[in-house]
């Protein structure tokens, strides 16, 4: 299985949370998150890194100072594929970053700046939060509570001017964070601010729900986010912010209030806060517009983007996804999986969709044996779910080319290589199964974009007897040609008896096809 070691700087930081969130959606690869302090790594952190990184396929550096420190310590890292994600706009000029295979920017401003700095490949993958946790508050009511969240309470965050503005406006100011500058914190506390330190995510979410406004007042060129801004927008808490971090790509004139003034100008801040809070209808509209903006900025989307990046990094070949549909014949499935493992074409991932739901251990064992990503999806629903199984896998795939293979098909070792060599847009290729030349998609290949654009597989074919004919007819209507590839070979194991045993299902599906296409 592909192994990625993701290195962060400290426990429970924003970067750590992002990386832990990705782990949830990386079950098809071995994804290890390690914390290594950039200046004072303890012996256990270094030992853990050496143990995990030595056999990793990719090192995913999420903090540049930790990356630079460890790269100077371990010469063998130069032979590893390496991704560096830049979260700090103020540090991107400290190097040209040319020794990294890919440099990831988490906002457009950083991306554009990197284009002038590095010759490495640049990828843009935006910040995100846990959309399953930061849920929209439908019962929100405006009140006198204003909040800020700061991982480090220091002057660059512009907290004190907000605290003073809230005091003058008789508003309740709530501050969440950790103290970095004690003198600065004492000045904030003197305004009567309520301080929340080391609160749980549940308590923070409730604070979003109980607040009328979330404020971000940091200085220019300091933030790449912030993540609390996204959390607030998901929760339905209106946001007032300066034009920093990812705000330029988020704001659309309706989903937040932009303050363009000096972040130390208390008088100007009082005016914009007062004006914002007085517009109750505007606040309600802003809540919905904000959620619509951020709904795609979630952990699953970020993990998917990184997985595509990892696959591109590992091999120059076009990435391929093999979809293996299995049911209740584990010995037959083992033969099909073994044939996939022996392919001459190496840039593959395998998605196994199990209509019986009893083969997870088999697939996990296989995943531990191979070097490419393997994902298991339980599709058991006590029905004929083949179309649904293939559709789920197609949506989850990171490959540009899809190979569809049922468990009875034992592919020749060069089958995928030959399919890829013959691939072209607007064609659905099918292989040679002991010389049979009739189109059946159970050993076939197509571009993922073409599969999705043609509507994928018809889930109304929910019994045996019509799936191939429906697909073939629809492809013909849409101008996608089917092509027999004689050199792409597979040997069926055993014979399917469905055409003899499921005659009633065949009749029902043929009738359905006749109504659909007047066949």
C-alpha positions in Angstrom: 0.0 0.0 0.0 1.2 3.5 -0.8 2.7 5.0 2.4 2.6 8.8 3.0 4.2 10.3 6.1 2.7 13.7 6.9 4.8 15.8 9.2 3.4 18.7 11.3 5.1 20.9 13.8 3.1 20.5 17.0 0.1 18.9 18.6 -3.4 20.5 18.2 -2.3 23.4 16.0 -4.3 24.4 12.9 -1.9 22.5 10.7 -2.2 19.4 12.9 -6.0 19.6 12.7 -5.9 19.8 9.0 -3.6 16.8 8.7 -5.7 14.7 11.2 -8.8 15.6 9.2 -7.2 14.2 6.0 -6.4 10.9 7.7 -10.0 10.1 8.1 -10.4 10.0 4.3 -7.2 8.2 3.4 -8.1 4.7 4.3 -6.8 3.4 0.9 -3.3 4.4 1.7 -1.0 4.2 4.8 -1.2 7.8 6.0 0.9 8.5 9.1 0.8 11.9 10.9 3.9 12.7 12.9 4.6 15.8 15.1 8.2 17.0 15.1 9.1 20.3 16.7 11.0 22.5 14.2 13.5 23.8 16.7 13.6 21.4 19.7 12.6 17.9 18.6 12.8 15.4 21.4 14.5 12.1 20.9 11.2 10.2 20.7 10.0 12.5 17.9 13.1 11.9 15.9 13.0 8.1 16.5 9.4 8.0 15.4 10.2 10.0 12.2 13.2 7.7 11.4 11.1 4.6 11.8 8.2 5.7 9.7 9.9 7.8 7.1 12.6 5.4 6.1 10.2 3.2 4.1 7.7 5.9 3.1 6.9 6.5 -0.5 6.1 10.2 0.0 7.0 12.7 2.7 4.3 15.3 3.0 5.7 18.3 4.9 3.1 20.5 6.4 5.4 23.0 8.1 8.5 24.3 6.3 10.8 24.8 9.3 10.3 21.2 10.4 11.0 20.2 6.8 14.2 22.2 6.5 15.5 21.0 9.9 14.9 17.3 9.2 16.2 17.5 5.6 19.5 18.9 7.0 19.7 16.0 9.5 18.9 13.0 7.2 20.7 12.8 3.9 18.5 9.9 2.8 15.5 12.2 2.5 16.8 13.5 -0.8 15.8 10.2 -2.4 12.2 10.5 -1.3 9.3 12.1 -3.1 8.5 15.3 -1.1 5.5 17.6 -1.0 5.8 20.9 0.9 2.6 22.8 1.9 3.0 26.5 2.6 0.8 27.9 5.4 2.8 31.0 6.1 2.7 33.9 3.6 5.5 35.8 5.5 8.0 33.0 5.0 7.7 32.0 1.4 10.7 34.1 0.4 13.1 32.4 2.7 14.0 29.8 0.1 13.3 29.0 -3.6 11.9 25.6 -2.5 13.3 24.0 -5.7 14.4 20.9 -3.8 10.7 19.8 -3.3 8.9 17.9 -5.9 5.6 19.8 -5.4 4.9 23.0 -3.4 1.3 23.4 -2.3 -0.3 26.8 -1.6 -3.4 27.0 0.5 -4.6 30.3 -0.8 -4.4 32.1 -4.1 -2.2 34.9 -2.8 0.5 32.4 -1.7 0.1 30.5 -5.0 0.7 33.6 -7.1 3.7 34.6 -5.0 5.3 31.2 -5.3 5.1 31.4 -9.1 7.7 34.1 -8.9 9.9 32.2 -6.4 10.1 28.5 -7.3 10.6 26.3 -10.3 9.0 23.3 -8.5 5.5 22.3 -9.5 2.9 24.4 -7.7 -0.5 23.1 -6.6 -3.3 25.0 -5.0 -5.3 23.1 -2.3 -7.4 25.5 -0.2 -7.8 25.4 3.6 -10.8 23.5 5.0 -12.5 22.4 8.2 -14.7 19.5 9.4 -18.0 20.1 7.8 -19.5 17.2 9.7 -18.8 19.0 13.0 -19.2 22.7 12.3 -22.9 22.5 11.6 -25.1 25.3 10.6 -27.1 27.0 13.4 -30.7 27.4 12.2 -31.7 29.0 15.5 -29.3 31.8 15.4 -30.5 35.1 17.0 -28.6 38.4 17.0 -27.3 39.5 20.4 -24.5 41.5 21.9 -21.8 38.8 21.7 -18.7 39.4 19.5 -15.9 36.8 19.3 -12.4 36.3 18.1 -10.3 33.1 17.9 -6.5 33.3 17.9 -4.2 30.4 18.2 -1.6 32.8 19.6 -2.8 35.9 21.4 -0.3 38.6 20.2 -0.3 42.1 18.7 -0.3 41.0 15.1 -3.8 39.5 15.6 -5.2 43.0 16.2 -7.2 41.7 19.2 -6.8 44.7 21.6 -8.5 47.3 19.3 -11.5 45.0 18.9 -11.7 44.5 22.7 -11.6 48.3 23.2 -14.2 48.9 20.5 -16.5 46.3 22.0 -16.1 47.9 25.5 -17.0 51.3 24.1 -20.0 49.8 22.3 -21.2 47.9 25.4 -20.7 44.6 23.6 -19.7 41.3 25.2 -16.3 40.4 23.8 -15.2 36.7 23.9 -11.7 35.7 23.1 -10.6 32.1 22.4 -6.9 31.2 22.2 -3.6 30.7 23.9 -1.5 33.4 25.4 1.7 34.2 23.5 2.3 37.7 24.8 1.4 38.1 28.4 1.7 41.9 28.5 -0.6 42.2 25.5 -3.1 39.8 27.1 -3.3 41.8 30.3 -4.2 44.9 28.2 -7.0 42.9 26.6 -8.2 41.5 29.9 -8.4 45.1 31.3 -11.2 45.8 28.8 -13.5 43.3 30.5 -13.1 40.7 27.8 -14.2 37.1 28.6 -11.2 34.7 27.9 -11.7 31.1 26.9 -8.5 29.0 27.1 -8.2 25.4 26.0 -11.9 24.9 25.4 -13.2 21.9 23.6 -14.5 21.9 20.1 -18.0 21.5 21.4 -17.6 24.5 23.6 -16.2 26.5 20.7 -19.0 25.5 18.4 -21.5 26.7 21.0 -19.7 30.0 21.3 -20.1 30.4 17.5 -23.8 29.7 17.9 -24.1 32.2 20.7 -22.3 35.0 18.9 -23.6 37.6 16.5 -20.2 38.4 14.9 -16.8 36.7 14.4 -14.0 39.1 13.8 -10.6 38.7 12.2 -8.4 41.8 12.5 -4.8 40.5 11.8 -2.1 42.6 10.1 -1.4 42.2 6.4 0.7 39.3 5.1 0.4 37.3 8.3 -2.4 34.8 7.9 -3.0 32.2 5.3 -6.5 31.4 6.6 -7.9 31.7 9.1 -9.6 28.3 9.9 -11.8 29.9 12.6 -13.3 32.1 9.8 -14.3 28.9 7.9 -15.7 27.4 11.1 -17.8 30.5 11.7 -19.1 30.5 8.2 -20.1 26.9 8.4 -21.9 27.5 11.7 -23.7 30.5 10.3 -21.9 33.2 12.4 -21.5 36.4 10.4 -17.9 37.4 9.8 -16.2 40.8 9.8 -12.6 40.6 8.6 -9.8 42.5 7.0 -8.7 41.5 3.4 -6.1 38.9 4.5 -5.3 35.2 4.1 -7.9 33.4 2.0 -10.4 36.3 2.3 -9.8 37.6 -1.3 -10.9 34.3 -2.8 -13.8 33.8 -0.4 -15.5 37.2 -0.3 -18.1 38.0 -2.9 -19.6 41.1 -1.6 -22.5 39.3 0.2 -21.0 36.6 2.4 -18.9 38.7 4.9 -18.1 42.3 5.8 -14.7 43.6 4.7 -12.9 46.2 6.8 -10.3 48.0 4.7 -9.0 50.3 7.4 -6.1 50.4 9.9 -6.4 47.4 12.2 -5.4 49.6 15.2 -8.0 52.3 14.5 -10.5 51.8 17.3 -12.8 54.6 16.1 -13.1 53.1 12.6 -13.5 49.6 14.0 -16.3 50.8 16.3 -18.1 52.3 13.3 -17.9 49.2 11.1 -18.9 46.9 14.0 -21.9 49.1 14.9 -23.0 49.4 11.3 -22.7 45.6 10.8 -24.7 44.7 13.9 -27.5 47.2 13.2 -28.3 45.5 9.9 -30.3 42.5 11.1 -31.6 41.5 7.7 -28.1 41.9 6.2 -26.7 39.6 8.9 -29.3 36.9 8.2 -28.6 37.1 4.4 -24.9 37.0 5.1 -25.2 33.8 7.1 -26.6 31.8 4.2 -24.3 33.3 1.6 -21.3 32.4 3.7 -22.4 28.8 4.1 -22.9 28.5 0.3 -19.4 29.8 -0.2 -17.6 27.4 2.1 -19.6 24.2 1.7 -17.0 22.7 -0.5 -14.1 23.5 1.9 -14.2 20.3 3.9 -11.8 17.5 4.8 -13.0 15.0 2.3 -12.4 17.4 -0.6 -8.9 18.3 0.7 -7.9 14.6 1.1 -9.1 13.8 -2.4 -7.0 16.6 -3.8 -3.9 15.4 -2.0 -4.5 11.8 -3.1 -4.6 12.9 -6.7 -1.4 14.8 -6.1 0.3 11.8 -4.5 -0.5 9.6 -7.5 0.8 12.1 -10.0 4.0 12.4 -7.9 4.7 8.7 -7.8 4.7 7.9 -11.5 4.8 9.7 -14.8 2.2 7.3 -16.2 -1.4 8.4 -16.5 -3.1 7.4 -13.3 -5.6 4.5 -13.6 -8.3 3.3 -11.3 -9.3 -0.3 -11.4 -12.8 -1.0 -10.2 -13.3 -4.6 -9.1 -16.8 -5.7 -8.3 -17.1 -8.7 -6.1 -19.8 -10.7 -4.4 -19.5 -13.9 -2.5 -16.7 -15.8 -4.1 -13.5 -15.0 -2.2 -11.3 -17.6 -3.9 -12.4 -16.1 -7.3 -11.7 -12.6 -6.0 -8.2 -13.6 -4.9 -7.4 -14.7 -8.4 -8.6 -11.4 -9.9 -6.7 -9.4 -7.2 -3.5 -11.3 -7.8 -3.7 -10.6 -11.5 -4.1 -6.9 -10.8 -1.0 -7.0 -8.6 1.0 -8.5 -11.4 0.2 -5.8 -13.9 3.1 -4.3 -15.9 1.4 -0.9 -15.7 2.2 0.5 -12.2 0.4 3.8 -11.7 -2.9 2.2 -10.5 -5.2 2.3 -7.6 -7.8 -0.4 -6.9 -11.3 0.2 -5.6 -13.0 -3.0 -4.5 -16.8 -2.7 -4.2 -18.3 -5.6 -2.3 -22.0 -6.3 -3.0 -22.0 -9.0 -0.3 -20.1 -7.1 2.4 -18.2 -10.0 3.7 -14.8 -9.6 2.1 -13.2 -6.6 3.9 -10.4 -8.7 5.6 -9.5 -10.2 2.2 -9.1 -6.8 0.6 -7.2 -5.3 3.6 -4.7 -8.2 3.4 -4.3 -7.6 -0.3 -3.7 -3.9 0.4 -0.9 -4.7 2.8 0.8 -6.8 0.2 0.9 -4.3 -2.7 2.5 -0.9 -3.1 -0.5 1.0 -4.7 -3.6 2.4 -3.0 -6.4 -0.1 -2.3 -9.8 0.9 -1.1 -12.7 -1.3 0.1 -16.3 -0.2 -0.2 -19.1 -2.2 1.3 -22.1 -2.0 -1.1 -24.2 -4.7 0.5 -27.9 -3.8 0.2 -29.6 -7.1 -0.5 -30.2 -6.2 -4.1 -28.5 -6.3 -7.6 -26.2 -3.4 -6.9 -23.7 -3.7 -9.7 -24.5 -0.3 -11.4 -24.5 1.4 -8.0 -21.2 -0.2 -7.1 -19.5 1.0 -10.2 -20.9 4.5 -9.9 -19.7 4.8 -6.3 -16.2 3.7 -7.3 -16.1 6.0 -10.3 -17.0 9.0 -8.1 -14.3 8.1 -5.6 -11.6 7.3 -8.2 -8.5 9.5 -8.5 -7.5 8.0 -11.9 -7.9 9.6 -15.3 -8.7 6.2 -16.8 -11.2 3.7 -15.4 -10.8 0.0 -15.8 -13.9 -2.0 -14.9 -13.4 -5.6 -14.0 -15.7 -8.2 -12.4 -14.4 -10.8 -10.0 -14.5 -13.6 -12.5 -12.0 -11.8 -14.8 -8.3 -12.7 -14.4 -6.5 -10.1 -16.4 -3.3 -10.8 -18.4 -0.3 -9.0 -16.9 -0.2 -6.4 -19.7 -4.0 -5.9 -20.0 -4.0 -2.4 -18.4 -0.9 -1.3 -20.3 -2.7 -2.2 -23.6 -5.9 -0.5 -22.6 -4.0 2.7 -21.7 -2.1 2.6 -25.0 -5.3 2.4 -27.0 -7.2 4.9 -24.9 -8.7 8.0 -26.6 -11.6 10.4 -25.8 -15.1 9.4 -26.7 -14.3 5.7 -26.8 -15.2 2.9 -24.4 -12.8 0.1 -24.9 -13.5 -3.6 -24.1 -11.2 -6.5 -23.9 -10.7 -10.0 -25.2 -12.3 -12.6 -23.0 -11.4 -15.9 -24.6 -12.1 -14.4 -28.0 -15.6 -13.0 -27.3 -16.1 -9.8 -29.3 -19.5 -8.6 -28.0 -19.4 -5.5 -25.8 -19.8 -6.3 -22.2 -18.5 -3.7 -19.7 -17.3 -6.3 -17.1 -13.8 -6.1 -18.6 -13.6 -2.6 -20.1 -11.9 0.8 -20.0 -12.8 4.5 -20.5 -11.7 8.0 -19.6 -13.2 8.9 -16.3 -14.5 12.2 -17.7 -16.3 10.4 -20.4 -17.9 7.9 -18.0 -19.2 10.7 -15.8 -20.3 12.9 -18.7 -22.3 10.1 -20.2 -24.2 9.4 -17.0 -22.1 6.5 -15.7 -24.1 3.2 -15.1 -27.9 3.1 -15.0 -29.0 2.2 -11.5 -32.5 1.5 -12.9 -31.0 -1.7 -14.2 -31.4 -3.1 -10.7 -31.8 -6.7 -11.7 -29.7 -9.0 -13.9 -30.3 -8.8 -17.6 -30.0 -5.3 -19.0 -27.0 -3.4 -17.8 -24.7 -3.9 -20.7 -27.4 -3.4 -23.3 -28.5 -0.1 -21.6 -25.0 1.2 -21.5 -24.2 0.2 -25.1 -27.5 1.8 -26.4 -26.9 5.0 -24.4 -23.3 5.3 -25.6 -24.4 5.0 -29.2 -27.0 7.7 -28.7 -24.3 10.0 -27.2 -21.7 9.4 -29.9 -19.3 7.4 -27.7 -17.9 4.5 -29.7 -17.2 1.1 -28.3 -14.0 -0.6 -29.5 -12.8 -4.1 -29.1 -9.1 -4.3 -28.0 -8.0 -7.8 -28.9 -4.6 -7.5 -27.1 -6.2 -6.7 -23.7 -6.9 -10.1 -22.5 -8.6 -11.7 -19.5 -9.5 -15.2 -18.7 -12.9 -15.8 -17.1 -12.9 -18.2 -14.2 -15.9 -20.5 -14.3 -19.1 -19.7 -16.0 -21.9 -17.4 -15.1 -25.2 -19.2 -14.8 -27.3 -16.0 -14.4 -28.6 -16.1 -17.9 -30.1 -19.5 -17.2 -31.3 -19.0 -13.6 -32.6 -15.4 -13.7 -34.9 -15.5 -16.7 -37.7 -13.6 -14.9 -35.2 -10.8 -14.1 -34.0 -10.7 -17.7 -37.6 -10.3 -19.0 -38.3 -7.4 -16.6 -35.0 -5.6 -17.6 -35.7 -6.1 -21.3 -39.2 -4.7 -20.9 -37.7 -1.7 -19.0 -35.2 -1.2 -21.8 -37.9 -1.4 -24.4 -39.8 1.4 -22.6 -36.6 3.5 -22.3 -35.3 3.2 -25.9 -38.2 1.6 -27.8 -36.0 -1.4 -28.5 
